[in-house]
Amino acid sequence: MDKDYTKTKIAIFKGKKVRKIIYNNEWWFSVIDVIEVLTQSDRPRKYWSDLKRKLQQEGFYQLSEKIGQLKLEGSDGKMYKTDCTNTKNMFRIIQSIPSPKAEPFKRWLARVGYERVKEIEDPELATKRTRALYKAKGYSDDWIEKRMRGIAIREELTDEWRNRGAKGSNDYAILTSEISEATFGLKPNEYKKMKGLKRENLRDHMDDLELIFSMLGERSTTEITRNEDSKGMPKLKDDAKEGGEIAGTARRKLEKKLGRSVISDKNYADTPQLESDK
């Protein structure tokens, strides 16, 4: 399968987490997560293995072509290949799961897929929805504005990386780590550990200054990459380090003036980045 997909998102159905990812411009869902939600099995992988055989016996012979091995973030924060499928084929799988939760889940799944279609038609809807989610979680309007701007800067940077030779989420993670280490002296996993985070989105737990310097590092990297017309991972890594160093220098100058670090171990653990089923 090609690499036209983005980072893992978390959706919530009745308090249960379902990982999803945009692949070929539509939502693909973790089959294991859906099975765990519907069956409450303590061995969802075994359940899925048995169900695959049952589906093949029922004539769903092209199952392997309809299931994609996409990399999703695990509970340890690392990326693992996981069986995923789109909304249409997930409905077929759900039909074979005897569960009283199936019908409400189907309606929820259809709504999530429909929202994605509408967002493709009108990208502004996705922005409005994200703003509303942050507002519902208690974030201030000022923080939301910075976060939304940071998202736009990040998307612009990853577009440049993709067009210049970076291949999917693994390469993005390597380049992001270069920027973070040069900006803050911490790799993203180290930063998350300092804040006591696991699966949560690091930037959703940054304060104003942390967000600002993150944006500066990424925007600087974008401009350097364009200015030098960089191609290939080795050069992109050099650009990422240089962009991060620009932000890191600015951070250290401010810290010297303030007499304190702008890097905070504070997090907003009561408002993690989760898409609520409301």
C-alpha positions as CSV (number, residue, x, y, z in Angstrom):
1,M,0.0,0.0,0.0
2,D,1.2,3.5,-0.6
3,K,2.0,6.0,2.1
4,D,-0.8,8.6,1.6
5,Y,-1.7,8.7,5.3
6,T,-1.2,10.9,8.3
7,K,-0.7,10.6,12.0
8,T,-2.9,8.5,14.3
9,K,-6.0,10.2,15.8
10,I,-8.1,8.9,18.6
11,A,-11.9,8.8,18.5
12,I,-14.1,8.0,21.4
13,F,-17.2,5.8,21.4
14,K,-19.0,5.6,24.8
15,G,-15.7,6.2,26.6
16,K,-13.7,3.7,24.6
17,K,-10.8,4.6,22.4
18,V,-10.7,3.8,18.7
19,R,-7.6,4.6,16.7
20,K,-8.2,6.0,13.2
21,I,-6.0,7.4,10.5
22,I,-6.5,9.3,7.2
23,Y,-5.4,7.0,4.4
24,N,-6.1,7.8,0.7
25,N,-8.2,10.8,2.0
26,E,-10.6,8.8,4.1
27,W,-10.8,7.5,7.6
28,W,-9.4,4.0,8.3
29,F,-10.1,2.4,11.7
30,S,-8.2,0.0,13.8
31,V,-10.0,-3.3,13.5
32,I,-8.7,-4.5,16.9
33,D,-10.0,-1.4,18.6
34,V,-13.5,-1.8,17.1
35,I,-13.7,-5.4,18.1
36,E,-12.6,-4.6,21.6
37,V,-15.3,-1.9,21.9
38,L,-18.1,-4.1,20.5
39,T,-17.2,-7.4,22.3
40,Q,-15.4,-6.2,25.4
41,S,-13.1,-9.2,24.8
42,D,-9.9,-9.3,26.8
43,R,-8.3,-11.0,23.8
44,P,-9.4,-8.9,20.8
45,R,-6.5,-10.0,18.6
46,K,-7.5,-13.7,19.1
47,Y,-11.2,-12.7,18.4
48,W,-10.1,-11.0,15.2
49,S,-8.0,-13.9,14.1
50,D,-11.1,-16.3,14.5
51,L,-13.4,-13.8,12.9
52,K,-11.2,-13.5,9.8
53,R,-11.5,-17.2,9.2
54,K,-15.3,-17.0,9.7
55,L,-15.5,-14.1,7.2
56,Q,-13.6,-16.1,4.6
57,Q,-15.9,-19.0,5.1
58,E,-18.8,-16.7,4.4
59,G,-17.4,-15.6,1.1
60,F,-15.5,-12.5,2.1
61,Y,-12.5,-13.9,0.1
62,Q,-10.9,-10.6,-0.8
63,L,-10.5,-9.7,2.9
64,S,-6.7,-9.3,2.6
65,E,-7.2,-6.7,-0.1
66,K,-9.7,-4.7,2.0
67,I,-7.5,-4.7,5.2
68,G,-4.5,-2.5,5.3
69,Q,-1.5,-2.8,7.6
70,L,-1.1,0.8,8.6
71,K,1.2,2.2,11.3
72,L,-0.7,3.4,14.4
73,E,0.6,4.6,17.7
74,G,0.6,1.9,20.5
75,S,0.1,2.4,24.2
76,D,3.9,2.7,24.6
77,G,4.0,5.7,22.1
78,K,5.7,3.6,19.4
79,M,4.3,3.0,15.9
80,Y,3.2,-0.5,15.0
81,K,1.6,-2.0,11.9
82,T,-2.1,-2.6,12.7
83,D,-5.0,-4.1,10.7
84,C,-7.2,-1.2,9.5
85,T,-10.0,-0.8,7.1
86,N,-12.3,2.0,5.8
87,T,-15.9,2.7,6.9
88,K,-17.5,0.6,4.2
89,N,-15.6,-2.6,5.0
90,M,-15.7,-2.0,8.7
91,F,-19.5,-2.2,8.4
92,R,-19.1,-5.7,6.8
93,I,-16.9,-6.8,9.7
94,I,-19.3,-5.4,12.3
95,Q,-22.2,-7.4,10.7
96,S,-20.4,-10.6,11.7
97,I,-20.0,-9.5,15.3
98,P,-23.0,-10.5,17.5
99,S,-23.2,-7.5,19.9
100,P,-26.0,-5.3,21.2
101,K,-23.6,-2.3,20.6
102,A,-23.4,-2.9,16.9
103,E,-26.2,-0.7,15.8
104,P,-25.3,2.4,17.8
105,F,-21.7,1.9,16.7
106,K,-22.7,1.7,13.1
107,R,-24.5,5.0,13.4
108,W,-21.4,6.5,15.1
109,L,-19.1,5.1,12.4
110,A,-21.3,6.4,9.6
111,R,-21.3,9.9,11.2
112,V,-17.5,10.0,11.5
113,G,-17.1,8.9,7.9
114,Y,-19.7,11.5,6.7
115,E,-17.9,14.3,8.6
116,R,-14.7,13.4,6.8
117,V,-16.4,13.6,3.4
118,K,-17.8,17.0,4.3
119,E,-14.4,18.2,5.5
120,I,-12.9,17.2,2.2
121,E,-15.5,19.3,0.4
122,D,-15.0,22.2,2.8
123,P,-11.7,22.1,4.8
124,E,-12.9,25.0,6.9
125,L,-15.3,22.6,8.6
126,A,-12.4,20.6,10.0
127,T,-10.9,23.7,11.4
128,K,-14.1,24.8,13.0
129,R,-14.6,21.3,14.5
130,T,-11.1,21.3,15.9
131,R,-11.6,24.7,17.5
132,A,-14.9,23.6,19.0
133,L,-13.3,20.5,20.5
134,Y,-10.5,22.5,22.1
135,K,-13.0,25.0,23.4
136,A,-15.1,22.2,24.9
137,K,-12.0,20.9,26.7
138,G,-11.5,24.2,28.5
139,Y,-8.6,25.7,26.5
140,S,-8.6,29.5,26.3
141,D,-9.3,31.3,23.0
142,D,-5.8,32.8,23.0
143,W,-4.2,29.3,23.4
144,I,-6.5,27.9,20.7
145,E,-5.4,30.6,18.2
146,K,-1.8,29.7,18.8
147,R,-2.5,25.9,18.5
148,M,-4.5,26.3,15.3
149,R,-1.7,28.4,13.8
150,G,0.8,25.8,14.9
151,I,-1.2,23.1,13.1
152,A,-1.2,25.1,9.9
153,I,2.5,25.7,10.1
154,R,3.1,22.0,10.8
155,E,1.0,20.9,7.8
156,E,2.8,23.3,5.5
157,L,6.1,21.8,6.7
158,T,5.1,18.2,6.3
159,D,3.8,19.0,2.8
160,E,7.3,20.3,2.0
161,W,8.9,17.2,3.5
162,R,6.7,14.9,1.5
163,N,7.4,16.7,-1.8
164,R,11.1,16.7,-1.1
165,G,11.7,13.0,-0.4
166,A,10.4,12.2,3.1
167,K,8.4,9.0,3.2
168,G,5.6,9.0,5.6
169,S,5.3,9.2,9.4
170,N,8.6,7.5,10.3
171,D,10.6,10.1,8.3
172,Y,8.5,12.9,9.7
173,A,9.2,11.7,13.2
174,I,12.9,11.7,12.6
175,L,12.8,15.2,11.2
176,T,10.6,16.5,14.0
177,S,12.9,15.0,16.6
178,E,15.8,17.0,15.0
179,I,13.8,20.3,15.3
180,S,12.7,19.5,18.9
181,E,16.1,18.6,20.1
182,A,17.6,21.8,18.6
183,T,14.8,24.0,19.9
184,F,14.3,22.6,23.4
185,G,17.2,20.3,24.0
186,L,14.7,17.4,24.2
187,K,13.5,14.8,21.8
188,P,9.7,14.5,21.6
189,N,9.6,11.3,23.6
190,E,11.9,12.9,26.3
191,Y,9.6,16.0,26.4
192,K,6.5,13.8,26.8
193,K,8.2,11.8,29.6
194,M,9.1,15.1,31.4
195,K,5.4,16.2,31.2
196,G,4.2,12.7,32.3
197,L,2.5,12.0,29.0
198,K,2.0,8.7,27.2
199,R,-0.3,8.6,24.2
200,E,-1.4,12.3,24.5
201,N,-0.5,14.8,21.9
202,L,2.6,16.7,23.2
203,R,1.6,20.1,21.8
204,D,-1.8,19.9,23.4
205,H,0.1,20.1,26.7
206,M,2.4,23.0,25.9
207,D,1.9,26.5,27.2
208,D,2.0,29.6,25.1
209,L,5.7,30.0,24.9
210,E,6.4,26.4,24.2
211,L,3.9,26.6,21.3
212,I,5.5,29.8,20.0
213,F,9.0,28.3,19.9
214,S,7.7,25.1,18.4
215,M,6.2,27.2,15.6
216,L,9.3,29.2,15.2
217,G,11.5,26.1,14.8
218,E,9.1,24.5,12.2
219,R,8.5,27.7,10.2
220,S,12.2,28.4,10.1
221,T,12.8,24.9,8.8
222,T,10.2,25.4,6.1
223,E,11.8,28.6,4.9
224,I,15.3,27.1,4.9
225,T,14.2,24.1,3.0
226,R,12.5,26.2,0.4
227,N,15.3,28.7,0.1
228,E,17.9,25.9,-0.4
229,D,15.5,23.8,-2.5
230,S,16.5,20.8,-0.4
231,K,15.9,17.2,-1.5
232,G,16.4,13.9,0.3
233,M,16.4,13.0,4.0
234,P,20.1,13.9,4.7
235,K,19.6,17.5,3.6
236,L,16.2,17.7,5.2
237,K,17.7,16.6,8.5
238,D,20.3,19.3,8.2
239,D,17.6,21.9,7.5
240,A,15.5,20.6,10.5
241,K,18.5,21.0,12.8
242,E,19.3,24.4,11.6
243,G,15.6,25.6,11.8
244,G,15.5,24.2,15.4
245,E,18.7,25.9,16.3
246,I,17.2,29.3,15.3
247,A,14.3,28.7,17.7
248,G,16.7,27.3,20.3
249,T,18.9,30.4,20.2
250,A,15.8,32.7,20.6
251,R,14.5,30.5,23.5
252,R,17.8,30.7,25.4
253,K,18.0,34.5,25.0
254,L,14.5,34.9,26.4
255,E,15.3,32.5,29.3
256,K,18.4,34.6,30.1
257,K,16.3,37.7,30.2
258,L,13.5,36.1,32.3
259,G,15.9,34.3,34.6
260,R,13.9,31.0,34.2
261,S,13.3,28.2,31.7
262,V,10.4,28.4,29.3
263,I,10.3,24.6,29.1
264,S,7.6,23.5,31.5
265,D,6.8,20.1,33.0
266,K,3.2,21.2,33.4
267,N,0.6,19.4,31.3
268,Y,-3.1,19.5,30.8
269,A,-3.8,15.9,31.7
270,D,-7.4,16.6,32.4
271,T,-7.9,17.8,28.8
272,P,-6.0,15.3,26.6
273,Q,-6.5,15.4,22.8
274,L,-9.5,13.1,22.3
275,E,-12.3,13.4,19.8
276,S,-15.4,13.0,22.0
277,D,-18.6,11.3,20.9
278,K,-20.9,14.1,21.8
